[in-house]
Amino acid sequence: MTGLSRDDLLDLAGSLAEGAGGSDAALRFLEARAAMLVDYQSALIPELLQTVPYAQAALREVAMLDDDTVLDRWTQRIHRQSVLRKAHPPRYYAIIAEAALRNAVGGRAVMREQLRYLVEAGSRRSVTVRVIPDLPHGHPGLGGPFQRLQFPHRGAVVVLDKRTSRLFVEEPAEVKHYDRVVVELLSTALSEADSLVRIGQLAKAS
């Protein structure tokens, strides 16, 4: 499938979204073919870096799903995370607002484990974790979370998660707007080293 255009990839992803796996299957398909992923989250830990206890708690407490649906969704989420464990994984940038690191999803023990895992994940060569510190002014990230997927020799796609749906944005002008947001967020965030230090401090304090 290396010769597929971005439109072909999106058509295949659309077909998967209509199947049993829904939009999670479509997103997993696209993530597996991306060369670079940028994931910004303002209230929760990025799904590709969530521990199992944290993911289960987020699905129950935030998404308000029943136990059967939680089991299905977190299983799909764990499968998606395998993209970061490939022999040649995509370059992954997780940009996380500090508020997301303070929201004790699942309770203090679950959050402590999650923060420690973030530090571990951020030490991988293919993963970069950057923290947006609490600021005395606004920033573009307040507009909401998103994920940007860049494909080899093709255009990018932006993924917007809503409470009950997922939107795939492919219009170049709209994608370009999110490119500007990414640049601004990275210029606002703590350095990679300082971000891991900050996460470690919050883990010890939790």
KOLVEX-531062 format. One record per atom (N, C-alpha, C): residue in three letters; residue number from 1; atom name; y, z, x. Coordinates in pm, whole numbers, plus 50000, padded with zeros to 5 digits. Layout:
! KOLVEX-531062
aa;i;at;y;z;x
ALA;NUM;CA;Y;Z;X
...
! end
This chain:
! KOLVEX-531062
aa;i;at;y;z;x
MET;1;N;49880;50000;50081
MET;1;CA;50000;50000;50000
MET;1;C;50126;50000;50085
THR;2;N;50112;49974;50215
THR;2;CA;50228;49983;50302
THR;2;C;50329;49873;50275
GLY;3;N;50287;49761;50214
GLY;3;CA;50379;49652;50190
GLY;3;C;50451;49658;50058
LEU;4;N;50430;49762;49982
LEU;4;CA;50492;49772;49851
LEU;4;C;50642;49797;49861
SER;5;N;50717;49736;49771
SER;5;CA;50860;49761;49765
SER;5;C;50884;49894;49694
ARG;6;N;51009;49939;49700
ARG;6;CA;51041;50064;49631
ARG;6;C;51017;50049;49481
ASP;7;N;51052;49934;49424
ASP;7;CA;51029;49912;49281
ASP;7;C;50881;49920;49247
ASP;8;N;50796;49863;49335
ASP;8;CA;50652;49869;49312
ASP;8;C;50603;50014;49315
LEU;9;N;50655;50092;49413
LEU;9;CA;50616;50231;49423
LEU;9;C;50656;50308;49298
LEU;10;N;50776;50282;49249
LEU;10;CA;50823;50352;49129
LEU;10;C;50744;50310;49006
ASP;11;N;50704;50182;49000
ASP;11;CA;50621;50138;48887
ASP;11;C;50487;50210;48888
LEU;12;N;50426;50222;49009
LEU;12;CA;50299;50294;49019
LEU;12;C;50316;50441;48985
ALA;13;N;50425;50499;49034
ALA;13;CA;50452;50640;49003
ALA;13;C;50471;50659;48853
GLY;14;N;50538;50563;48789
GLY;14;CA;50557;50570;48644
GLY;14;C;50426;50566;48570
SER;15;N;50333;50483;48616
SER;15;CA;50201;50476;48554
SER;15;C;50127;50608;48568
LEU;16;N;50140;50671;48687
LEU;16;CA;50076;50801;48707
LEU;16;C;50138;50906;48618
ALA;17;N;50270;50900;48600
ALA;17;CA;50339;50999;48517
ALA;17;C;50292;50993;48373
GLU;18;N;50248;50876;48329
GLU;18;CA;50200;50860;48191
GLU;18;C;50055;50904;48177
GLY;19;N;49988;50930;48290
GLY;19;CA;49848;50970;48287
GLY;19;C;49831;51120;48276
ALA;20;N;49709;51166;48307
ALA;20;CA;49675;51308;48287
ALA;20;C;49756;51400;48377
GLY;21;N;49791;51353;48499
GLY;21;CA;49863;51440;48592
GLY;21;C;50010;51454;48563
GLY;22;N;50063;51367;48478
GLY;22;CA;50204;51375;48442
GLY;22;C;50295;51350;48561
SER;23;N;50417;51403;48552
SER;23;CA;50516;51378;48656
SER;23;C;50480;51444;48789
ASP;24;N;50397;51549;48787
ASP;24;CA;50353;51609;48913
ASP;24;C;50270;51509;48994
ALA;25;N;50184;51434;48927
ALA;25;CA;50103;51332;48995
ALA;25;C;50192;51223;49050
ALA;26;N;50294;51184;48974
ALA;26;CA;50387;51080;49019
ALA;26;C;50464;51127;49142
LEU;27;N;50510;51252;49139
LEU;27;CA;50585;51304;49252
LEU;27;C;50497;51317;49376
ARG;28;N;50375;51362;49357
ARG;28;CA;50282;51373;49470
ARG;28;C;50258;51236;49533
PHE;29;N;50245;51134;49450
PHE;29;CA;50224;50996;49497
PHE;29;C;50341;50952;49585
LEU;30;N;50463;50978;49538
LEU;30;CA;50582;50936;49612
LEU;30;C;50601;51018;49739
GLU;31;N;50579;51150;49731
GLU;31;CA;50595;51235;49849
GLU;31;C;50499;51194;49960
ALA;32;N;50378;51153;49922
ALA;32;CA;50278;51115;50021
ALA;32;C;50315;50987;50095
ARG;33;N;50408;50910;50040
ARG;33;CA;50448;50783;50101
ARG;33;C;50588;50786;50160
ALA;34;N;50653;50900;50153
ALA;34;CA;50788;50913;50206
ALA;34;C;50786;50941;50356
ALA;35;N;50889;50890;50425
ALA;35;CA;50903;50918;50567
ALA;35;C;50986;51043;50590
MET;36;N;51074;51074;50493
MET;36;CA;51158;51193;50504
MET;36;C;51185;51251;50366
LEU;37;N;51179;51383;50357
LEU;37;CA;51206;51454;50233
LEU;37;C;51318;51553;50257
VAL;38;N;51416;51551;50170
VAL;38;CA;51522;51653;50172
VAL;38;C;51516;51726;50039
ASP;39;N;51502;51857;50045
ASP;39;CA;51483;51938;49924
ASP;39;C;51587;52047;49920
TYR;40;N;51677;52040;49822
TYR;40;CA;51778;52145;49807
TYR;40;C;51746;52228;49685
GLN;41;N;51746;52361;49704
GLN;41;CA;51720;52454;49594
GLN;41;C;51825;52564;49593
SER;42;N;51877;52593;49476
SER;42;CA;51983;52692;49464
SER;42;C;51936;52827;49411
ALA;43;N;51821;52830;49342
ALA;43;CA;51776;52954;49280
ALA;43;C;51633;52991;49314
LEU;44;N;51552;52895;49356
LEU;44;CA;51412;52918;49386
LEU;44;C;51376;52861;49523
ILE;45;N;51265;52905;49578
ILE;45;CA;51213;52849;49702
ILE;45;C;51160;52708;49672
PRO;46;N;51183;52610;49760
PRO;46;CA;51129;52476;49738
PRO;46;C;50979;52478;49713
GLU;47;N;50935;52396;49618
GLU;47;CA;50794;52400;49576
GLU;47;C;50698;52370;49690
LEU;48;N;50736;52283;49783
LEU;48;CA;50646;52249;49893
LEU;48;C;50628;52362;49993
LEU;49;N;50711;52467;49981
LEU;49;CA;50702;52581;50072
LEU;49;C;50668;52710;50000
GLN;50;N;50628;52702;49875
GLN;50;CA;50595;52823;49798
GLN;50;C;50455;52874;49830
THR;51;N;50441;53006;49842
THR;51;CA;50309;53066;49852
THR;51;C;50245;53064;49714
VAL;52;N;50114;53085;49709
VAL;52;CA;50045;53086;49580
VAL;52;C;50098;53196;49488
PRO;53;N;50110;53322;49535
PRO;53;CA;50162;53426;49444
PRO;53;C;50303;53396;49394
TYR;54;N;50388;53342;49482
TYR;54;CA;50524;53310;49441
TYR;54;C;50523;53197;49338
ALA;55;N;50445;53092;49364
ALA;55;CA;50438;52979;49270
ALA;55;C;50389;53024;49134
GLN;56;N;50286;53107;49132
GLN;56;CA;50233;53156;49004
GLN;56;C;50338;53239;48930
ALA;57;N;50409;53324;49005
ALA;57;CA;50512;53407;48942
ALA;57;C;50627;53322;48889
ALA;58;N;50668;53221;48965
ALA;58;CA;50777;53135;48922
ALA;58;C;50740;53060;48794
LEU;59;N;50616;53013;48787
LEU;59;CA;50572;52939;48669
LEU;59;C;50567;53030;48546
ARG;60;N;50531;53158;48567
ARG;60;CA;50526;53252;48454
ARG;60;C;50666;53303;48417
GLU;61;N;50738;53352;48517
GLU;61;CA;50863;53422;48491
GLU;61;C;50981;53329;48466
VAL;62;N;50984;53216;48535
VAL;62;CA;51098;53124;48524
VAL;62;C;51069;53010;48427
ALA;63;N;50956;52943;48446
ALA;63;CA;50921;52831;48357
ALA;63;C;50863;52878;48224
MET;64;N;50821;53005;48216
MET;64;CA;50768;53066;48094
MET;64;C;50646;52992;48040
LEU;65;N;50553;52961;48131
LEU;65;CA;50432;52889;48092
LEU;65;C;50319;52987;48065
ASP;66;N;50222;52944;47981
ASP;66;CA;50106;53028;47953
ASP;66;C;50008;53022;48070
ASP;67;N;49910;53112;48069
ASP;67;CA;49821;53126;48185
ASP;67;C;49745;52998;48217
ASP;68;N;49696;52927;48116
ASP;68;CA;49621;52804;48141
ASP;68;C;49708;52699;48206
THR;69;N;49831;52687;48159
THR;69;CA;49923;52588;48216
THR;69;C;49965;52628;48356
VAL;70;N;49984;52758;48379
VAL;70;CA;50017;52807;48512
VAL;70;C;49909;52768;48611
LEU;71;N;49783;52788;48575
LEU;71;CA;49671;52753;48663
LEU;71;C;49674;52604;48699
ASP;72;N;49696;52520;48600
ASP;72;CA;49699;52376;48623
ASP;72;C;49817;52337;48711
ARG;73;N;49935;52393;48682
ARG;73;CA;50055;52354;48754
ARG;73;C;50056;52402;48898
TRP;74;N;50010;52527;48922
TRP;74;CA;50015;52572;49061
TRP;74;C;49907;52505;49144
THR;75;N;49796;52465;49080
THR;75;CA;49694;52389;49152
THR;75;C;49751;52253;49196
GLN;76;N;49823;52187;49107
GLN;76;CA;49887;52060;49143
GLN;76;C;49991;52081;49253
ARG;77;N;50062;52193;49246
ARG;77;CA;50165;52222;49346
ARG;77;C;50103;52241;49483
ILE;78;N;49991;52310;49490
ILE;78;CA;49922;52330;49618
ILE;78;C;49874;52196;49673
HIS;79;N;49824;52109;49586
HIS;79;CA;49784;51975;49631
HIS;79;C;49903;51900;49689
ARG;80;N;50018;51913;49626
ARG;80;CA;50138;51846;49677
ARG;80;C;50174;51896;49817
GLN;81;N;50152;52024;49842
GLN;81;CA;50189;52081;49971
GLN;81;C;50109;52024;50087
SER;82;N;49997;51961;50057
SER;82;CA;49914;51904;50163
SER;82;C;49987;51794;50240
VAL;83;N;50093;51738;50181
VAL;83;CA;50168;51632;50250
VAL;83;C;50229;51684;50380
LEU;84;N;50260;51814;50385
LEU;84;CA;50319;51872;50506
LEU;84;C;50215;51909;50610
ARG;85;N;50087;51898;50573
ARG;85;CA;49980;51932;50667
ARG;85;C;49906;51809;50716
LYS;86;N;49959;51691;50686
LYS;86;CA;49896;51568;50734
LYS;86;C;49908;51558;50886
ALA;87;N;49825;51472;50946
ALA;87;CA;49832;51452;51090
ALA;87;C;49970;51401;51131
HIS;88;N;50029;51318;51046
HIS;88;CA;50163;51266;51070
HIS;88;C;50248;51290;50945
PRO;89;N;50294;51413;50928
PRO;89;CA;50368;51448;50807
PRO;89;C;50507;51387;50805
PRO;90;N;50567;51377;50688
PRO;90;CA;50706;51331;50681
PRO;90;C;50800;51436;50739
ARG;91;N;50917;51395;50778
ARG;91;CA;51020;51491;50822
ARG;91;C;51071;51561;50698
TYR;92;N;51066;51692;50699
TYR;92;CA;51100;51769;50579
TYR;92;C;51216;51863;50607
TYR;93;N;51322;51851;50527
TYR;93;CA;51438;51938;50536
TYR;93;C;51446;52021;50408
ALA;94;N;51434;52152;50420
ALA;94;CA;51451;52242;50307
ALA;94;C;51586;52311;50321
ILE;95;N;51675;52284;50227
ILE;95;CA;51807;52345;50226
ILE;95;C;51808;52444;50110
ILE;96;N;51827;52572;50141
ILE;96;CA;51808;52676;50040
ILE;96;C;51931;52765;50033
ALA;97;N;51984;52782;49914
ALA;97;CA;52096;52875;49896
ALA;97;C;52046;53017;49915
GLU;98;N;52127;53101;49976
GLU;98;CA;52086;53238;50004
GLU;98;C;52047;53313;49878
ALA;99;N;52110;53277;49766
ALA;99;CA;52076;53342;49639
ALA;99;C;51928;53326;49607
ALA;100;N;51870;53211;49642
ALA;100;CA;51728;53188;49615
ALA;100;C;51640;53282;49698
LEU;101;N;51689;53322;49812
LEU;101;CA;51614;53414;49899
LEU;101;C;51622;53558;49850
ARG;102;N;51719;53584;49765
ARG;102;CA;51738;53719;49712
ARG;102;C;51673;53738;49575
ASN;103;N;51646;53629;49505
ASN;103;CA;51585;53639;49372
ASN;103;C;51439;53682;49389
ALA;104;N;51409;53804;49353
ALA;104;CA;51276;53863;49379
ALA;104;C;51173;53815;49277
VAL;105;N;51144;53687;49280
VAL;105;CA;51042;53631;49191
VAL;105;C;50907;53693;49224
GLY;106;N;50841;53748;49124
GLY;106;CA;50711;53809;49145
GLY;106;C;50716;53953;49196
GLY;107;N;50836;54004;49223
GLY;107;CA;50848;54139;49276
GLY;107;C;50870;54140;49426
ARG;108;N;50898;54257;49479
ARG;108;CA;50937;54270;49620
ARG;108;C;50825;54229;49716
ALA;109;N;50701;54268;49687
ALA;109;CA;50592;54237;49779
ALA;109;C;50568;54087;49786
VAL;110;N;50569;54020;49671
VAL;110;CA;50549;53874;49667
VAL;110;C;50663;53805;49741
MET;111;N;50786;53853;49719
MET;111;CA;50901;53790;49783
MET;111;C;50899;53811;49933
ARG;112;N;50857;53929;49977
ARG;112;CA;50849;53956;50121
ARG;112;C;50751;53859;50188
GLU;113;N;50635;53841;50124
GLU;113;CA;50536;53747;50179
GLU;113;C;50592;53605;50181
GLN;114;N;50664;53570;50076
GLN;114;CA;50720;53436;50067
GLN;114;C;50824;53411;50178
LEU;115;N;50909;53508;50201
LEU;115;CA;51011;53493;50305
LEU;115;C;50947;53484;50444
ARG;116;N;50844;53562;50468
ARG;116;CA;50775;53555;50596
ARG;116;C;50710;53418;50616
TYR;117;N;50657;53365;50508
TYR;117;CA;50597;53231;50517
TYR;117;C;50703;53125;50545
LEU;118;N;50821;53141;50488
LEU;118;CA;50931;53047;50515
LEU;118;C;50964;53043;50664
VAL;119;N;50968;53160;50727
VAL;119;CA;50995;53165;50870
VAL;119;C;50885;53093;50948
GLU;120;N;50761;53118;50908
GLU;120;CA;50648;53051;50973
GLU;120;C;50657;52900;50955
ALA;121;N;50684;52856;50833
ALA;121;CA;50691;52712;50805
ALA;121;C;50806;52648;50882
GLY;122;N;50917;52720;50893
GLY;122;CA;51033;52665;50962
GLY;122;C;51013;52648;51111
SER;123;N;50906;52704;51165
SER;123;CA;50877;52689;51308
SER;123;C;50796;52563;51337
ARG;124;N;50750;52494;51233
ARG;124;CA;50676;52369;51254
ARG;124;C;50772;52259;51299
ARG;125;N;50721;52168;51379
ARG;125;CA;50806;52062;51434
ARG;125;C;50860;51969;51326
SER;126;N;50783;51948;51220
SER;126;CA;50824;51852;51117
SER;126;C;50907;51915;51006
VAL;127;N;50924;52048;51010
VAL;127;CA;50993;52118;50902
VAL;127;C;51121;52183;50954
THR;128;N;51229;52161;50882
THR;128;CA;51357;52225;50913
THR;128;C;51402;52304;50790
VAL;129;N;51430;52431;50810
VAL;129;CA;51479;52516;50701
VAL;129;C;51623;52555;50732
ARG;130;N;51712;52527;50638
ARG;130;CA;51854;52562;50654
ARG;130;C;51900;52644;50534
VAL;131;N;51975;52748;50560
VAL;131;CA;52021;52838;50455
VAL;131;C;52170;52818;50430
ILE;132;N;52207;52801;50303
ILE;132;CA;52347;52801;50263
ILE;132;C;52386;52947;50240
PRO;133;N;52471;53004;50324
PRO;133;CA;52505;53146;50307
PRO;133;C;52593;53168;50184
ASP;134;N;52600;53291;50140
ASP;134;CA;52695;53325;50035
ASP;134;C;52836;53293;50085
LEU;135;N;52911;53219;50005
LEU;135;CA;53043;53173;50047
LEU;135;C;53152;53224;49952
PRO;136;N;53274;53236;50001
PRO;136;CA;53385;53279;49914
PRO;136;C;53447;53164;49836
HIS;137;N;53378;53048;49837
HIS;137;CA;53428;52930;49767
HIS;137;C;53310;52845;49722
GLY;138;N;53337;52742;49644
GLY;138;CA;53230;52657;49593
GLY;138;C;53180;52557;49696
HIS;139;N;53070;52490;49663
HIS;139;CA;53014;52384;49747
HIS;139;C;52933;52290;49657
PRO;140;N;52902;52169;49703
PRO;140;CA;52834;52071;49617
PRO;140;C;52698;52116;49565
GLY;141;N;52634;52209;49635
GLY;141;CA;52504;52256;49591
GLY;141;C;52506;52328;49459
LEU;142;N;52623;52373;49417
LEU;142;CA;52634;52442;49289
LEU;142;C;52609;52346;49173
GLY;143;N;52608;52216;49203
GLY;143;CA;52578;52117;49099
GLY;143;C;52431;52113;49060
GLY;144;N;52347;52183;49134
GLY;144;CA;52206;52192;49096
GLY;144;C;52111;52139;49202
PRO;145;N;51983;52176;49191
PRO;145;CA;51882;52136;49290
PRO;145;C;51844;51989;49276
PHE;146;N;51790;51934;49385
PHE;146;CA;51742;51796;49384
PHE;146;C;51654;51774;49506
GLN;147;N;51579;51667;49501
GLN;147;CA;51496;51627;49614
GLN;147;C;51524;51480;49644
ARG;148;N;51541;51446;49771
ARG;148;CA;51566;51308;49812
ARG;148;C;51449;51259;49894
LEU;149;N;51389;51148;49854
LEU;149;CA;51274;51091;49923
LEU;149;C;51315;50958;49986
GLN;150;N;51297;50949;50118
GLN;150;CA;51329;50826;50190
GLN;150;C;51199;50757;50230
PHE;151;N;51186;50630;50195
PHE;151;CA;51065;50555;50225
PHE;151;C;51087;50462;50343
PRO;152;N;50982;50436;50422
PRO;152;CA;50997;50346;50537
PRO;152;C;51039;50205;50491
HIS;153;N;51149;50156;50548
HIS;153;CA;51196;50019;50522
HIS;153;C;51228;49994;50375
ARG;154;N;51255;50099;50300
ARG;154;CA;51290;50084;50159
ARG;154;C;51404;50179;50125
GLY;155;N;51459;50166;50007
GLY;155;CA;51564;50258;49964
GLY;155;C;51508;50395;49932
ALA;156;N;51597;50487;49902
ALA;156;CA;51559;50624;49871
ALA;156;C;51555;50646;49720
VAL;157;N;51489;50755;49681
VAL;157;CA;51481;50798;49542
VAL;157;C;51520;50945;49537
VAL;158;N;51597;50983;49437
VAL;158;CA;51634;51123;49416
VAL;158;C;51559;51175;49294
VAL;159;N;51503;51294;49307
VAL;159;CA;51426;51355;49199
VAL;159;C;51501;51477;49146
LEU;160;N;51522;51478;49016
LEU;160;CA;51592;51590;48951
LEU;160;C;51495;51659;48857
ASP;161;N;51470;51786;48880
ASP;161;CA;51381;51864;48795
ASP;161;C;51460;51937;48688
LYS;162;N;51421;51915;48565
LYS;162;CA;51477;51989;48452
LYS;162;C;51369;52085;48401
ARG;163;N;51406;52168;48307
ARG;163;CA;51310;52268;48259
ARG;163;C;51187;52204;48197
THR;164;N;51204;52095;48124
THR;164;CA;51090;52033;48054
THR;164;C;51070;51887;48092
SER;165;N;51137;51840;48196
SER;165;CA;51124;51699;48233
SER;165;C;51161;51681;48379
ARG;166;N;51135;51561;48431
ARG;166;CA;51168;51527;48570
ARG;166;C;51227;51387;48570
LEU;167;N;51340;51370;48636
LEU;167;CA;51410;51242;48638
LEU;167;C;51405;51182;48778
PHE;168;N;51368;51054;48787
PHE;168;CA;51366;50982;48914
PHE;168;C;51488;50888;48918
VAL;169;N;51580;50914;49009
VAL;169;CA;51704;50837;49019
VAL;169;C;51690;50734;49131
GLU;170;N;51708;50608;49099
GLU;170;CA;51692;50502;49197
GLU;170;C;51814;50412;49213
GLU;171;N;51912;50426;49125
GLU;171;CA;52032;50343;49133
GLU;171;C;52104;50371;49265
PRO;172;N;52125;50268;49349
PRO;172;CA;52183;50291;49483
PRO;172;C;52313;50370;49483
ALA;173;N;52403;50342;49387
ALA;173;CA;52530;50415;49384
ALA;173;C;52509;50563;49358
GLU;174;N;52412;50596;49272
GLU;174;CA;52384;50736;49243
GLU;174;C;52317;50804;49362
VAL;175;N;52224;50733;49426
VAL;175;CA;52158;50788;49544
VAL;175;C;52260;50815;49654
LYS;176;N;52356;50724;49670
LYS;176;CA;52459;50740;49773
LYS;176;C;52539;50868;49749
HIS;177;N;52564;50901;49623
HIS;177;CA;52636;51025;49593
HIS;177;C;52558;51145;49646
TYR;178;N;52426;51145;49626
TYR;178;CA;52345;51256;49675
TYR;178;C;52338;51257;49827
ASP;179;N;52349;51139;49889
ASP;179;CA;52355;51135;50035
ASP;179;C;52477;51213;50085
ARG;180;N;52590;51196;50016
ARG;180;CA;52711;51269;50052
ARG;180;C;52692;51419;50032
VAL;181;N;52622;51456;49926
VAL;181;CA;52595;51598;49900
VAL;181;C;52511;51657;50014
VAL;182;N;52409;51583;50057
VAL;182;CA;52323;51631;50167
VAL;182;C;52405;51655;50293
VAL;183;N;52491;51560;50327
VAL;183;CA;52575;51574;50447
VAL;183;C;52662;51699;50437
GLU;184;N;52722;51720;50321
GLU;184;CA;52809;51836;50302
GLU;184;C;52731;51966;50309
LEU;185;N;52612;51968;50248
LEU;185;CA;52531;52089;50251
LEU;185;C;52488;52125;50392
LEU;186;N;52447;52024;50470
LEU;186;CA;52405;52050;50607
LEU;186;C;52521;52099;50693
SER;187;N;52641;52050;50663
SER;187;CA;52758;52096;50740
SER;187;C;52798;52238;50701
THR;188;N;52758;52280;50580
THR;188;CA;52791;52414;50531
THR;188;C;52686;52517;50571
ALA;189;N;52562;52473;50588
ALA;189;CA;52450;52564;50612
ALA;189;C;52456;52629;50750
LEU;190;N;52389;52742;50761
LEU;190;CA;52367;52804;50891
LEU;190;C;52284;52710;50978
SER;191;N;52292;52727;51108
SER;191;CA;52209;52648;51198
SER;191;C;52061;52677;51170
GLU;192;N;51975;52594;51223
GLU;192;CA;51832;52615;51201
GLU;192;C;51787;52751;51253
ALA;193;N;51830;52786;51374
ALA;193;CA;51791;52915;51433
ALA;193;C;51848;53031;51353
ASP;194;N;51976;53023;51317
ASP;194;CA;52038;53131;51242
ASP;194;C;51978;53144;51102
SER;195;N;51936;53031;51046
SER;195;CA;51874;53035;50913
SER;195;C;51744;53115;50917
LEU;196;N;51662;53091;51019
LEU;196;CA;51534;53164;51029
LEU;196;C;51558;53311;51056
VAL;197;N;51661;53342;51134
VAL;197;CA;51696;53482;51157
VAL;197;C;51737;53548;51026
ARG;198;N;51818;53478;50948
ARG;198;CA;51865;53536;50821
ARG;198;C;51748;53559;50726
ILE;199;N;51657;53465;50718
ILE;199;CA;51540;53482;50631
ILE;199;C;51457;53601;50677
GLY;200;N;51439;53612;50808
GLY;200;CA;51364;53726;50862
GLY;200;C;51430;53858;50829
GLN;201;N;51561;53864;50834
GLN;201;CA;51634;53986;50800
GLN;201;C;51612;54023;50654
LEU;202;N;51617;53923;50567
LEU;202;CA;51596;53950;50425
LEU;202;C;51452;53993;50397
ALA;203;N;51357;53939;50473
ALA;203;CA;51217;53980;50457
ALA;203;C;51200;54127;50494
LYS;204;N;51263;54169;50602
LYS;204;CA;51252;54308;50645
LYS;204;C;51319;54402;50545
ALA;205;N;51425;54353;50481
ALA;205;CA;51500;54438;50388
ALA;205;C;51437;54443;50250
SER;206;N;51342;54354;50223
SER;206;CA;51284;54347;50089
SER;206;C;51171;54448;50071
! end
